[in-house]
């Protein structure tokens, strides 16, 4: 386990496929990953497509992604910076993120 500021993140070698797939199985979490694919974002910038989403829901979505090792959540000033752990996920599960991110959105 890697400690980054006050939040734990799993080490690269501790990433578990079923946890990563679970984290990516929710449409809202997948949308966050798609947003982060373009580059790091402040937590306040994520989930802007649904401004009515409660802060507690956003926090839970980020927690699931962070605990699975899909994203990194770090303190930046008074906010939090979210980034995709592409290299870590790809080193453990080659092609997984690329395949998921290229898949069509929707049903």
Buried (B, 14 or more C-beta within 10 A) or exposed (E): EEEEEEBEBBEBEEBEEEBBEEBBEEEBBBBBBEBBEEEBBEBEEBBEEEEEBEEEEBEEBBBBBBBBBBBBBBEEEEEBBBEBBBEBBEEBBEEBBEEBBEEEEEE
